């Protein structure tokens, strides 16, 4: 007896597939390191095909992202955390997802 199982779902989510129906997530992080002489001091984000929604922390503080820098002896670590990321189908698939 043999059994064949086929599935249309991937074990891991692929961003274009998630975005086709609209995708949103909270607090994704991008981390990278540079030489101390190449430290990135600021980052400006201009959304195109996605949106960054602000989160209200109270007392008049709202943020769309957080950027932290930690200088070490031989490298500088950078961490960019996006608070609320929304991606639509137009960004990655070229259509509205329908």
C-alpha positions in Angstrom: 0.0 0.0 0.0 1.4 3.4 -0.9 0.1 6.8 0.2 0.8 10.0 -1.7 0.2 13.3 0.1 0.2 16.5 -1.8 -0.1 19.9 -0.3 -0.6 23.4 -1.8 0.7 25.0 1.4 4.4 25.6 2.0 5.9 24.8 5.3 7.3 28.3 5.5 5.5 31.5 4.6 6.9 33.4 1.7 6.4 37.2 1.8 4.9 37.5 -1.7 2.2 34.9 -0.9 1.4 36.6 2.4 1.3 40.0 0.8 -1.1 38.8 -2.0 -3.9 38.8 0.5 -2.6 41.7 2.6 -0.1 41.1 5.4 0.6 42.9 8.6 3.0 42.2 11.4 4.3 43.9 14.5 7.8 44.5 15.6 9.9 42.9 12.8 13.6 43.6 13.3 16.5 44.2 10.9 19.9 43.8 12.5 23.3 44.5 11.0 26.8 45.3 12.0 29.4 47.6 10.6 33.0 48.6 11.3 33.1 51.4 13.9 34.3 53.8 11.2 31.2 53.0 9.0 28.5 53.5 11.7 25.1 54.4 10.5 23.8 57.3 12.6 20.3 57.8 11.2 17.8 56.0 9.0 15.1 57.7 7.0 12.3 55.4 5.7 10.1 56.4 2.8 7.4 53.7 2.4 6.5 52.6 -1.1 4.0 49.7 -1.4 3.8 49.3 2.3 2.9 51.4 5.3 4.3 51.9 8.7 1.6 52.5 11.3 2.5 54.4 14.4 2.0 52.9 17.9 0.8 55.3 20.6 2.9 54.7 23.8 0.9 57.3 25.8 1.9 60.8 27.0 2.0 62.1 23.4 4.6 59.6 22.3 4.0 57.8 19.0 6.6 56.0 16.9 6.6 54.1 13.6 10.0 52.6 14.2 12.9 52.5 16.7 16.6 52.6 15.7 19.3 51.6 18.2 23.1 51.7 17.9 25.5 49.8 20.2 29.2 50.5 19.7 31.6 47.7 20.6 35.3 47.3 20.3 35.6 45.9 16.8 32.1 46.5 15.4 29.0 48.6 15.7 25.6 46.8 16.0 22.5 48.4 14.6 18.9 47.4 15.2 15.9 48.8 13.3 12.5 47.7 14.7 9.4 48.5 12.7 6.4 48.9 15.1 3.5 48.0 12.8 4.2 47.0 9.2 1.4 46.6 6.6 2.1 45.2 3.1 -0.4 45.0 0.3 -0.4 42.9 -2.8 0.7 45.7 -5.1 4.1 45.9 -3.4 5.3 42.4 -4.3 2.9 40.7 -6.7 2.0 43.6 -9.0 -1.7 43.3 -8.4 -4.2 43.9 -5.7 -4.2 40.2 -4.6 -7.7 39.4 -5.9 
